[in-house]
Each structure stands twice: as structure tokens, then as C-alpha cells.
Amino acid sequence: MQDTDAALFQAVHGIAGSLAGQPVPVVMEALLRQLPKAPGLEVSEIRRIAEEISVGRDPSGL
């Protein structure tokens, strides 16, 4: 589980670095394409992450 969490945080951090400030649909598409599959990761949570990145925040905490 820790490996999955680390992979998720790294993926979110990378996407946040490259797509900060982009429209939510653009960020959402990248997240859906690049995030590793993880149990319990719902589309609503991915959208919340996309919204954070869209306004320039890095929700990964890294």
C-alpha cells in the first residue's frame, strides 16, 4: 500500500508541476491517464485534485 501511495503522490506532484493553472478538464484527463490504479480512488476525488491543480496548488504535499 505504501508503494501505491508513493506512486500516487509522485504522479500528482508531476502533473501539478506541468499543468498548474490549466483548465480542470485538461488536468482531469492527465490524472485519469497517468495515475496508477488504486483501490478507493474515486472520480470525485480525482476531480477535487484536478481543481486544486487548476488553481495552481500542488495537493501532493511534496
Backbone bond lengths (Angstrom), bond angles and torsions (degrees), N, CA, C in turn:
res aa  C-N    CA-C-N  psi(-1)  N-CA   C-N-CA  omega(-1)  CA-C   N-CA-C  phi
1 M - - - 1.455 - - 1.524 111.35 -
2 Q 1.323 117.65 -37.83 1.463 119.95 179.64 1.523 111.09 -63.50
3 D 1.340 116.69 -36.85 1.462 119.60 177.95 1.517 111.00 -63.71
4 T 1.322 116.66 -40.76 1.463 121.05 178.41 1.517 110.39 -64.87
5 D 1.324 116.84 -44.45 1.465 120.54 178.94 1.520 110.78 -61.40
6 A 1.317 116.98 -45.05 1.474 121.00 179.83 1.524 110.33 -61.72
7 A 1.331 116.69 -42.00 1.468 120.26 178.85 1.523 111.08 -64.12
8 L 1.334 117.00 -39.97 1.463 120.82 177.57 1.521 111.44 -62.60
9 F 1.344 116.28 -48.39 1.461 120.20 -179.20 1.531 111.03 -62.44
10 Q 1.321 117.59 -41.18 1.461 120.66 178.95 1.529 111.43 -64.68
11 A 1.333 116.39 -42.39 1.469 120.13 179.38 1.521 110.99 -63.96
12 V 1.335 116.77 -45.33 1.467 120.44 178.87 1.524 109.89 -62.17
13 H 1.313 117.29 -42.01 1.466 121.48 -179.71 1.539 110.48 -61.95
14 G 1.317 116.53 -44.08 1.466 120.19 179.17 1.515 112.49 -64.03
15 I 1.311 116.42 -42.99 1.466 120.71 179.34 1.524 109.93 -67.09
16 A 1.335 116.78 -40.41 1.464 120.15 178.82 1.523 110.61 -62.02
17 G 1.322 116.69 -38.27 1.462 120.03 179.80 1.516 112.95 -67.81
18 S 1.318 116.36 -34.95 1.463 118.34 -176.24 1.526 114.25 -94.89
19 L 1.333 118.07 -21.76 1.467 119.59 -175.22 1.525 114.48 -120.66
20 A 1.308 117.96 12.47 1.473 120.68 179.02 1.525 109.51 -54.67
21 G 1.322 115.63 131.47 1.456 120.95 177.67 1.522 114.74 87.83
22 Q 1.314 117.39 -5.32 1.470 120.77 178.95 1.533 109.54 -79.11
23 P 1.315 117.38 160.04 1.472 120.53 178.74 1.530 111.20 -60.10
24 V 1.329 115.44 148.92 1.468 121.70 -178.05 1.543 112.01 -52.86
25 P 1.336 120.10 -44.82 1.477 118.40 -178.96 1.532 113.11 -60.45
26 V 1.317 117.49 -35.54 1.471 121.36 178.71 1.527 109.80 -66.12
27 V 1.327 116.04 -46.41 1.463 121.04 -179.60 1.530 109.41 -66.51
28 M 1.308 116.85 -42.56 1.462 121.65 -179.79 1.522 110.68 -59.10
29 E 1.310 117.31 -44.89 1.459 121.55 179.20 1.528 110.66 -60.00
30 A 1.325 116.36 -44.78 1.465 120.08 179.32 1.529 111.13 -63.76
31 L 1.322 116.72 -42.32 1.465 119.88 178.81 1.526 111.18 -62.62
32 L 1.312 117.30 -46.32 1.458 120.78 -179.17 1.528 111.45 -63.23
33 R 1.304 117.03 -33.49 1.458 122.19 -178.87 1.530 111.78 -78.55
34 Q 1.345 117.59 -36.94 1.458 120.49 -169.00 1.522 115.95 -104.90
35 L 1.327 118.18 -20.93 1.461 118.64 -178.60 1.524 110.36 -69.69
36 P 1.334 116.27 137.05 1.469 118.03 174.20 1.524 109.76 -66.99
37 K 1.302 115.99 150.73 1.464 120.38 178.49 1.530 108.74 -67.43
38 A 1.309 115.93 132.29 1.464 120.86 -179.75 1.519 109.06 -139.94
39 P 1.322 116.83 136.38 1.460 118.82 178.39 1.525 110.80 -62.61
40 G 1.320 115.16 135.83 1.455 120.04 176.47 1.518 114.99 85.57
41 L 1.324 118.20 -4.56 1.461 120.39 179.23 1.527 108.16 -82.69
42 E 1.318 115.49 104.26 1.464 122.45 -174.81 1.529 110.93 -90.39
43 V 1.318 115.62 157.42 1.466 121.36 178.25 1.530 110.09 -60.24
44 S 1.321 117.60 -35.59 1.471 119.80 179.45 1.531 111.12 -63.78
45 E 1.320 117.53 -35.87 1.465 121.45 177.69 1.533 110.43 -70.34
46 I 1.313 116.29 -39.26 1.467 120.04 177.93 1.524 109.37 -64.72
47 R 1.316 117.90 -38.90 1.474 120.82 177.66 1.525 110.32 -64.45
48 R 1.328 118.02 -41.28 1.460 121.11 178.20 1.534 109.87 -60.75
49 I 1.312 116.95 -42.14 1.465 121.61 177.75 1.528 109.56 -62.82
50 A 1.335 116.91 -44.10 1.469 121.29 179.32 1.525 111.07 -60.85
51 E 1.321 116.80 -40.02 1.464 120.48 178.90 1.530 110.89 -64.06
52 E 1.321 116.99 -40.14 1.470 120.70 178.16 1.527 110.43 -62.64
53 I 1.332 115.70 -47.04 1.462 120.13 -179.55 1.523 110.27 -63.60
54 S 1.324 116.40 -38.73 1.465 121.34 -178.38 1.528 112.74 -59.93
55 V 1.324 116.89 -31.12 1.469 119.66 178.84 1.531 111.40 -95.10
56 G 1.327 116.70 10.59 1.456 120.20 173.06 1.513 116.26 94.27
57 R 1.323 118.12 8.46 1.463 120.91 179.14 1.522 110.36 -94.64
58 D 1.315 116.17 153.20 1.471 121.80 175.20 1.528 107.32 -110.09
59 P 1.328 117.49 96.81 1.469 119.93 -176.26 1.516 113.86 -73.24
60 S 1.332 118.65 0.68 1.467 120.26 -179.18 1.522 112.09 -72.52
61 G 1.321 115.93 -25.91 1.461 119.35 -176.66 1.522 113.09 81.34
62 L 1.334 116.83 3.11 1.475 119.51 -179.83 1.499 111.59 -90.07
